[in-house]
Amino acid sequence: MIVRPELPEERAASIEVERSAFGQPLEASIVEAVRDEPGSFALVADDDGVVIGHVQMSRAWIGTDEVLALGPIAVAPERQGAGTGAELVAAALEEARRRGDAAVILLGSPDYYGRLGFRPATTLGLANPFAGAQEDGFVIEEHDFQVAVLDAERAAKLAGEVRWHPAFG
């Protein structure tokens, strides 16, 4: 398996991985809304020509500073638990670093993403704009908002309102 940039002809396969991994269309609709936005990019996990994983990166903002948001990320259900997601995250962070981004933000499990270089965004004085009960009853905790610092000097200056692309709701 290799992780590499998504090719245009793999977009449908990436969407199918997102749909099958989550069992609903929400994550796939977010990918479709952000994938062509400035600053966005996607990587796939390719196993002998078959897309088995996908990670979408898109532009987000902290105050007036641009950062990247990681997500959605998905691995085909039959391939989960083998480290593919971790490899996608590592490659996405490396590509973001290569592109010169100061930080990457996400909402997700601190236990999982903490092992992959993320820390609570509160360590930078940032508040989770999605914290609390959602319309569907799901609760997002403050500590679910995490950041991977790619440029410590620039990331230390991040302050203000945190905004994802409107597709994130």
VOPAGU-2260 file (C-alpha; in pm, 1 decimal, decimal comma):
REM VOPAGU-2260
SITE   aa  ch    i         X         Y         Z
SITE  MET   A    0       0,0       0,0       0,0
SITE  ILE   A    1     113,0     353,5     -78,6
SITE  VAL   A    2     -27,1     692,8      19,3
SITE  ARG   A    3     -22,8     949,7    -257,6
SITE  PRO   A    4    -217,6    1244,4    -399,5
SITE  GLU   A    5    -566,7    1163,8    -521,8
SITE  LEU   A    6    -598,2    1155,0    -901,2
SITE  PRO   A    7    -900,3    1315,4   -1072,0
SITE  GLU   A    8   -1020,8     977,0   -1197,3
SITE  GLU   A    9   -1024,0     844,3    -836,9
SITE  ARG   A   10   -1272,3    1096,5    -702,3
SITE  ALA   A   11   -1569,7     859,8    -725,6
SITE  ALA   A   12   -1373,7     581,9    -552,3
SITE  SER   A   13   -1276,7     822,1    -273,3
SITE  ILE   A   14   -1638,8     923,4    -224,5
SITE  GLU   A   15   -1739,8     557,6    -208,9
SITE  VAL   A   16   -1476,1     491,3      60,9
SITE  GLU   A   17   -1615,2     784,2     263,2
SITE  ARG   A   18   -1974,9     660,9     224,4
SITE  SER   A   19   -1896,6     299,9     309,2
SITE  ALA   A   20   -1677,5     386,0     607,7
SITE  PHE   A   21   -1936,1     614,8     766,5
SITE  GLY   A   22   -2255,0     447,8     643,4
SITE  GLN   A   23   -2407,5     785,1     562,0
SITE  PRO   A   24   -2363,2    1058,1     298,6
SITE  LEU   A   25   -2257,4    1349,6     526,4
SITE  GLU   A   26   -1879,1    1303,9     505,2
SITE  ALA   A   27   -1892,8    1244,0     129,5
SITE  SER   A   28   -2092,8    1565,4      86,5
SITE  ILE   A   29   -1829,3    1758,3     282,8
SITE  VAL   A   30   -1555,5    1617,8      56,5
SITE  GLU   A   31   -1751,2    1719,3    -253,5
SITE  ALA   A   32   -1806,0    2071,0    -116,0
SITE  VAL   A   33   -1442,0    2142,6     -23,3
SITE  ARG   A   34   -1230,8    1942,7    -267,3
SITE  ASP   A   35   -1203,7    2215,8    -532,3
SITE  GLU   A   36   -1164,8    2507,0    -290,5
SITE  PRO   A   37    -833,0    2697,4    -285,4
SITE  GLY   A   38    -583,9    2532,2     -51,4
SITE  SER   A   39    -762,4    2195,7     -49,5
SITE  PHE   A   40    -595,3    1867,9    -134,9
SITE  ALA   A   41    -666,9    1498,6     -91,6
SITE  LEU   A   42    -454,1    1189,3     -47,9
SITE  VAL   A   43    -550,3     828,2    -102,7
SITE  ALA   A   44    -426,2     496,3      26,0
SITE  ASP   A   45    -371,7     285,9    -285,4
SITE  ASP   A   46    -341,9     -90,6    -259,9
SITE  ASP   A   47    -241,0    -224,5    -598,6
SITE  GLY   A   48    -452,4      31,6    -785,2
SITE  VAL   A   49    -752,4      16,4    -551,4
SITE  VAL   A   50    -841,3     316,5    -333,3
SITE  ILE   A   51    -882,4     180,1      19,4
SITE  GLY   A   52    -849,6     508,0     211,6
SITE  HIS   A   53    -897,0     880,7     164,9
SITE  VAL   A   54    -815,5    1197,5     357,8
SITE  GLN   A   55    -941,5    1541,8     263,0
SITE  MET   A   56    -763,4    1860,4     365,2
SITE  SER   A   57    -927,7    2200,1     332,6
SITE  ARG   A   58    -868,7    2558,6     428,1
SITE  ALA   A   59    -981,1    2680,8     770,4
SITE  TRP   A   60    -914,0    3000,6     962,8
SITE  ILE   A   61    -809,6    3103,0    1310,9
SITE  GLY   A   62    -879,0    3473,0    1331,0
SITE  THR   A   63    -747,9    3599,3     997,5
SITE  ASP   A   64    -477,2    3332,1     968,8
SITE  GLU   A   65    -521,5    3039,7     733,1
SITE  VAL   A   66    -462,9    2687,2     858,9
SITE  LEU   A   67    -568,5    2347,9     726,9
SITE  ALA   A   68    -850,8    2127,6     849,9
SITE  LEU   A   69    -803,5    1751,4     833,4
SITE  GLY   A   70   -1114,6    1560,2     745,6
SITE  PRO   A   71   -1309,8    1378,8     649,4
SITE  ILE   A   72   -1081,6    1078,8     662,5
SITE  ALA   A   73   -1198,3     725,5     588,9
SITE  VAL   A   74   -1070,0     374,0     533,3
SITE  ALA   A   75   -1273,6     102,9     362,0
SITE  PRO   A   76   -1448,2     -97,2     636,3
SITE  GLU   A   77   -1277,9    -424,5     546,5
SITE  ARG   A   78    -935,1    -254,7     570,0
SITE  GLN   A   79    -979,8     -70,7     900,8
SITE  GLY   A   80    -754,7    -146,7    1196,3
SITE  ALA   A   81    -439,0    -206,7     991,9
SITE  GLY   A   82    -279,0     138,8    1027,5
SITE  THR   A   83    -401,8     286,2     699,8
SITE  GLY   A   84    -567,4     582,4     872,0
SITE  ALA   A   85    -248,8     661,5    1064,5
SITE  GLU   A   86     -47,7     652,7     741,8
SITE  LEU   A   87    -296,9     887,3     574,9
SITE  VAL   A   88    -272,2    1132,5     865,0
SITE  ALA   A   89     109,8    1123,2     868,1
SITE  ALA   A   90     126,1    1184,6     493,1
SITE  ALA   A   91    -131,7    1465,9     513,9
SITE  LEU   A   92      68,1    1640,1     788,5
SITE  GLU   A   93     389,1    1604,5     589,2
SITE  GLU   A   94     224,4    1750,4     278,6
SITE  ALA   A   95      80,1    2038,8     483,0
SITE  ARG   A   96     427,1    2105,9     625,1
SITE  ARG   A   97     575,9    2094,6     275,5
SITE  ARG   A   98     315,2    2346,8     160,1
SITE  GLY   A   99     413,1    2582,6     441,1
SITE  ASP   A  100     108,0    2562,6     665,6
SITE  ALA   A  101     148,6    2662,1    1031,3
SITE  ALA   A  102    -101,8    2415,0    1175,5
SITE  VAL   A  103    -366,9    2154,4    1102,3
SITE  ILE   A  104    -690,2    2138,5    1301,0
SITE  LEU   A  105    -951,2    1866,1    1340,3
SITE  LEU   A  106   -1235,2    1736,4    1549,2
SITE  GLY   A  107   -1172,4    1380,8    1661,8
SITE  SER   A  108   -1071,3    1137,5    1932,2
SITE  PRO   A  109    -785,5    1269,2    2147,6
SITE  ASP   A  110    -677,3     911,2    2216,6
SITE  TYR   A  111    -638,8     833,0    1847,0
SITE  TYR   A  112    -515,0    1163,0    1707,9
SITE  GLY   A  113    -294,3    1235,3    2009,7
SITE  ARG   A  114     -75,3     943,2    1899,9
SITE  LEU   A  115     -46,1    1101,9    1555,2
SITE  GLY   A  116      90,8    1441,5    1653,6
SITE  PHE   A  117    -222,6    1631,6    1757,2
SITE  ARG   A  118    -282,3    1799,1    2092,6
SITE  PRO   A  119    -580,8    1977,5    2246,4
SITE  ALA   A  120    -627,8    2316,8    2081,4
SITE  THR   A  121    -679,5    2464,3    2427,8
SITE  THR   A  122    -299,3    2441,0    2467,4
SITE  LEU   A  123    -285,5    2726,0    2214,5
SITE  GLY   A  124    -572,0    2910,7    2383,9
SITE  LEU   A  125    -820,6    2813,4    2112,1
SITE  ALA   A  126   -1184,0    2728,3    2181,5
SITE  ASN   A  127   -1387,5    2459,1    2008,7
SITE  PRO   A  128   -1656,9    2635,4    1804,0
SITE  PHE   A  129   -1857,4    2311,1    1783,5
SITE  ALA   A  130   -1846,8    2217,2    2154,2
SITE  GLY   A  131   -2176,1    2099,3    2299,2
SITE  ALA   A  132   -2480,3    1907,6    2186,3
SITE  GLN   A  133   -2543,3    1902,0    1811,9
SITE  GLU   A  134   -2881,2    1903,4    1635,1
SITE  ASP   A  135   -2870,3    1523,4    1605,3
SITE  GLY   A  136   -2800,4    1486,2    1978,5
SITE  PHE   A  137   -2433,5    1399,6    1931,2
SITE  VAL   A  138   -2210,2    1580,2    2181,7
SITE  ILE   A  139   -1876,7    1729,2    2078,1
SITE  GLU   A  140   -1643,2    1783,5    2370,9
SITE  GLU   A  141   -1399,7    2074,9    2404,2
SITE  HIS   A  142   -1102,8    1834,0    2396,7
SITE  ASP   A  143   -1215,8    1690,8    2059,9
SITE  PHE   A  144   -1084,2    2009,2    1894,1
SITE  GLN   A  145    -717,9    1938,1    1828,8
SITE  VAL   A  146    -422,9    2091,9    1651,5
SITE  ALA   A  147    -100,9    1963,4    1499,0
SITE  VAL   A  148     158,5    2237,4    1508,6
SITE  LEU   A  149     375,0    2242,9    1195,5
SITE  ASP   A  150     546,7    2579,4    1250,5
SITE  ALA   A  151     575,0    2654,1    1623,1
SITE  GLU   A  152     657,1    3023,8    1584,7
SITE  ARG   A  153     359,2    3096,6    1360,5
SITE  ALA   A  154     122,3    2864,3    1548,3
SITE  ALA   A  155     200,0    3039,7    1878,5
SITE  LYS   A  156      50,5    3357,4    1729,6
SITE  LEU   A  157    -279,8    3197,6    1627,1
SITE  ALA   A  158    -572,0    3361,8    1802,2
SITE  GLY   A  159    -933,5    3445,6    1740,6
SITE  GLU   A  160   -1244,0    3279,3    1607,3
SITE  VAL   A  161   -1196,1    2933,5    1456,2
SITE  ARG   A  162   -1380,8    2874,6    1130,2
SITE  TRP   A  163   -1407,8    2568,7     910,6
SITE  HIS   A  164   -1548,0    2570,7     559,2
SITE  PRO   A  165   -1928,9    2618,5     577,4
SITE  ALA   A  166   -1977,7    2259,0     454,8
SITE  PHE   A  167   -1879,9    2141,3     803,2
SITE  GLY   A  168   -2196,8    2300,5     942,7
